[in-house]
Structures are given as C-alpha cells and as structure tokens.
Amino acid sequence: MTASQVLSGILVFRQWDRARGLQETLQPFHTLDELYALCLAADAPDMIDRIVVQGLDTDEQPRTLTFVFQSITVSPKRPI
C-alpha cells in the first residue's frame, strides 16, 4: 500500500460583471503548496468558487475531490 497522492487540480474563481454576467477563471495547480499560494493571492472581485483535486488513494485508485464554497453579500441596513 502506498501513500495517497495529489496529482493535479483546478482552482475555480468566479466574478460577476454587469456587462458580461458571471465569469469563471480556471487556475490549474499540481501541488498543495501551489494551491495554497493561489488561494492567498486571490483578490476581490475574484471569489473562490470551488477546488477540484485529482489524485490517487492508498490503493493507487484515481480519486477526485471537489470542494464547493458558497458566499453571500451582506448590505448595510438602510434606515426605514
């Protein structure tokens, strides 16, 4: 039995633009260190929507993990 291993992945950013609508930008990575650096470099208005990680489990079988994030926008209360 071998150790599980990350082979590659994709970090998906979303950005809303009134003129173009919802846009997605894909950033590939090959190590968890690269993923970490991409996440730290993310800046508004790009929001991380999901992370897809592909690799092998301990039996060397291919596995895909998908992490999905939800975000909301909170506006300040307006006087009534």
KEFI-336225 format. One line per field, with one value per atom (N, C-alpha, C, O): x, y, z; residue in three letters; residue number from 1. Coordinates in steps of 0.02 Angstrom, whole numbers. Atoms other than C-alpha are relative to their C-alpha. Example, Ala and Ser with C-alpha at 12.3 -4.5 7.8 and 13.67 -1.06 7.14 Angstrom:
<nudrens>
east = c(45,615,45,97,-42,684,-39,-14)
north = c(-59,-225,60,59,-59,-53,55,110)
up = c(0,390,0,33,-3,357,37,45)
resn = c(ala,ala,ala,ala,ser,ser,ser,ser)
resi = c(1,1,1,1,2,2,2,2)
</nudrens>
This chain:
<nudrens>
east = c(42,0,45,92,-38,68,-39,-98,33,30,-44,-28,42,-111,40,87,-41,-50,-44,-91,32,-112,37,98,-31,-80,-8,39,13,-161,-67,-102,65,-310,-13,28,21,-404,-34,-77,32,-450,-44,-21,48,-607,-20,-47,20,-635,-63,-71,58,-800,2,24,4,-827,-64,-79,61,-989,15,47,-8,-988,-67,-97,66,-1146,-4,-55,0,-1097,7,-26,-15,-1033,-34,-33,32,-1128,51,104,-43,-1049,56,45,-59,-872,38,43,-42,-764,70,80,-70,-575,29,21,-30,-482,75,109,-71,-311,23,5,-23,-226,56,92,-56,-108,20,-18,-27,0,20,31,-16,41,-45,-74,40,-49,33,-1,-35,85,-21,-31,23,35,-71,-87,70,-149,-1,-38,-3,-108,21,-10,-23,-13,-54,-63,54,-156,-56,-83,54,-283,21,-20,-24,-176,4,-4,-6,-155,-68,-71,66,-343,-18,-7,16,-406,-68,-87,64,-575,9,61,66,-677,-3,-58,1,-624,-16,12,17,-704,13,-2,-11,-651,-68,-103,64,-800,9,-31,-10,-729,72,109,-66,-572,-11,-46,4,-557,70,116,-65,-415,-3,-48,-4,-366,63,116,-58,-252,-13,-58,5,-229,-9,20,8,-288,55,101,-53,-183,4,54,0,-232,17,8,-19,-172,-59,-50,60,-351,-11,-2,11,-394,-59,-111,52,-497,-3,47,10,-571,-39,-92,33,-617,-20,20,24,-723,-24,-69,19,-737,-37,-10,41,-877,-14,-30,10,-895,-62,-75,56,-1049,16,46,-12,-1040,-64,-106,57,-1166,26,82,-16,-1164,-47,-108,41,-1224,5,60,2,-1278,-16,-53,17,-1283,-75,-107,71,-1455,-13,27,19,-1542,-55,-98,54,-1650,-67,-73,67,-1835,-36,-93)
north = c(-59,0,62,67,-62,171,58,52,-60,344,31,28,-36,442,58,83,-49,572,47,25,-50,734,3,11,-4,735,69,95,-66,898,25,-10,-27,1010,65,91,-63,1164,42,18,-49,1317,43,72,-36,1400,64,62,-66,1586,22,6,-30,1674,75,100,-72,1856,22,-2,-27,1950,66,110,-62,2086,16,-26,-19,2182,-8,-29,2,2189,-72,-90,67,2010,-56,-114,52,1918,-37,-10,41,1779,-30,-64,25,1737,-48,-36,46,1590,1,3,4,1586,-62,-73,62,1421,8,33,-2,1410,-70,-95,67,1240,2,51,8,1179,-73,-117,68,1024,-24,-84,19,1027,39,89,-37,1079,66,114,-64,1213,51,110,-45,1288,22,81,-18,1282,52,102,-47,1371,69,119,-64,1508,35,95,-28,1533,28,81,-23,1548,65,111,-60,1677,60,117,-54,1778,24,75,-19,1785,69,84,-69,1964,18,-7,-23,2048,31,63,29,2043,-75,-104,72,1863,-35,-18,40,1740,-72,-95,71,1560,-35,-31,36,1455,-73,-101,71,1279,-20,13,29,1175,-73,-110,70,1011,-30,-5,31,897,-71,-110,67,742,-34,-3,36,608,-74,-100,72,428,-14,19,20,344,-50,-62,45,221,-65,-100,59,80,18,-22,-27,187,4,0,-9,208,76,114,-72,377,25,-8,-33,494,73,104,-71,665,28,2,-35,780,69,104,-66,935,36,12,-43,1072,60,96,-54,1197,50,31,-53,1364,41,51,-45,1473,66,69,-66,1658,41,29,-45,1793,71,83,-71,1981,29,22,-31,2074,76,104,-73,2254,31,1,-33,2377,15,27,-16,2407,72,117,-67,2556,25,-15,-26,2670,-7,2,7,2641,66,70)
up = c(0,0,0,39,4,-47,31,45,-27,21,-54,-113,47,-59,-29,3,36,-183,-40,-74,42,-261,-66,-67,66,-449,-32,-62,30,-504,26,63,-19,-479,-36,-73,30,-532,54,90,-43,-430,-44,-93,41,-499,36,91,-25,-471,-37,-96,32,-506,10,61,-3,-543,-35,-90,30,-576,-33,-3,37,-708,-31,-64,27,-755,-75,-102,73,-938,-26,-75,26,-958,39,17,-41,-821,42,60,-43,-720,-41,-91,34,-774,46,107,-38,-718,-28,-89,19,-720,33,93,-25,-702,10,-35,-14,-620,19,72,-17,-628,52,58,-47,-491,0,-21,0,-467,69,79,-68,-282,48,29,-50,-123,18,36,-11,-100,-53,-37,54,-269,14,4,-16,-217,55,51,-56,-54,-24,-4,25,-145,-42,-37,41,-270,44,29,-45,-128,35,42,-34,-37,-47,-25,49,-197,-26,-60,24,-231,27,86,-19,-228,-30,-83,25,-248,-69,-79,-7,-355,-13,-12,9,-389,66,118,-59,-267,-17,-72,10,-246,2,52,4,-302,17,55,-14,-299,-13,-50,9,-289,-19,16,22,-385,4,-28,-11,-330,-28,-11,28,-429,26,30,-26,-360,3,-28,-10,-307,74,117,-70,-147,18,-22,-23,-46,-39,-36,43,-165,-73,-118,66,-313,-48,-109,40,-374,-9,38,11,-454,42,49,-41,-343,-19,-36,11,-370,60,78,-55,-225,-25,-56,20,-257,62,97,-56,-126,-29,-71,27,-160,56,112,-49,-72,-19,-78,12,-53,33,87,-28,-25,-6,-49,2,10,5,29,-7,0,51,46,-51,152,-8,-7,7,128,68,107,-64,273,3,-48,-8,345,-20,-5,20,271,47,67,-43,378,-34,-95,27,355,-1,-22)
resn = c(met,met,met,met,thr,thr,thr,thr,ala,ala,ala,ala,ser,ser,ser,ser,gln,gln,gln,gln,val,val,val,val,leu,leu,leu,leu,ser,ser,ser,ser,gly,gly,gly,gly,ile,ile,ile,ile,leu,leu,leu,leu,val,val,val,val,phe,phe,phe,phe,arg,arg,arg,arg,gln,gln,gln,gln,trp,trp,trp,trp,asp,asp,asp,asp,arg,arg,arg,arg,ala,ala,ala,ala,arg,arg,arg,arg,gly,gly,gly,gly,leu,leu,leu,leu,gln,gln,gln,gln,glu,glu,glu,glu,thr,thr,thr,thr,leu,leu,leu,leu,gln,gln,gln,gln,pro,pro,pro,pro,phe,phe,phe,phe,his,his,his,his,thr,thr,thr,thr,leu,leu,leu,leu,asp,asp,asp,asp,glu,glu,glu,glu,leu,leu,leu,leu,tyr,tyr,tyr,tyr,ala,ala,ala,ala,leu,leu,leu,leu,cys,cys,cys,cys,leu,leu,leu,leu,ala,ala,ala,ala,ala,ala,ala,ala,asp,asp,asp,asp,ala,ala,ala,ala,pro,pro,pro,pro,asp,asp,asp,asp,met,met,met,met,ile,ile,ile,ile,asp,asp,asp,asp,arg,arg,arg,arg,ile,ile,ile,ile,val,val,val,val,val,val,val,val,gln,gln,gln,gln,gly,gly,gly,gly,leu,leu,leu,leu,asp,asp,asp,asp,thr,thr,thr,thr,asp,asp,asp,asp,glu,glu,glu,glu,gln,gln,gln,gln,pro,pro,pro,pro,arg,arg,arg,arg,thr,thr,thr,thr,leu,leu,leu,leu,thr,thr,thr,thr,phe,phe,phe,phe,val,val,val,val,phe,phe,phe,phe,gln,gln,gln,gln,ser,ser,ser,ser,ile,ile,ile,ile,thr,thr,thr,thr,val,val,val,val,ser,ser,ser,ser,pro,pro,pro,pro,lys,lys,lys,lys,arg,arg,arg,arg,pro,pro,pro,pro,ile,ile,ile,ile)
resi = c(1,1,1,1,2,2,2,2,3,3,3,3,4,4,4,4,5,5,5,5,6,6,6,6,7,7,7,7,8,8,8,8,9,9,9,9,10,10,10,10,11,11,11,11,12,12,12,12,13,13,13,13,14,14,14,14,15,15,15,15,16,16,16,16,17,17,17,17,18,18,18,18,19,19,19,19,20,20,20,20,21,21,21,21,22,22,22,22,23,23,23,23,24,24,24,24,25,25,25,25,26,26,26,26,27,27,27,27,28,28,28,28,29,29,29,29,30,30,30,30,31,31,31,31,32,32,32,32,33,33,33,33,34,34,34,34,35,35,35,35,36,36,36,36,37,37,37,37,38,38,38,38,39,39,39,39,40,40,40,40,41,41,41,41,42,42,42,42,43,43,43,43,44,44,44,44,45,45,45,45,46,46,46,46,47,47,47,47,48,48,48,48,49,49,49,49,50,50,50,50,51,51,51,51,52,52,52,52,53,53,53,53,54,54,54,54,55,55,55,55,56,56,56,56,57,57,57,57,58,58,58,58,59,59,59,59,60,60,60,60,61,61,61,61,62,62,62,62,63,63,63,63,64,64,64,64,65,65,65,65,66,66,66,66,67,67,67,67,68,68,68,68,69,69,69,69,70,70,70,70,71,71,71,71,72,72,72,72,73,73,73,73,74,74,74,74,75,75,75,75,76,76,76,76,77,77,77,77,78,78,78,78,79,79,79,79,80,80,80,80)
</nudrens>
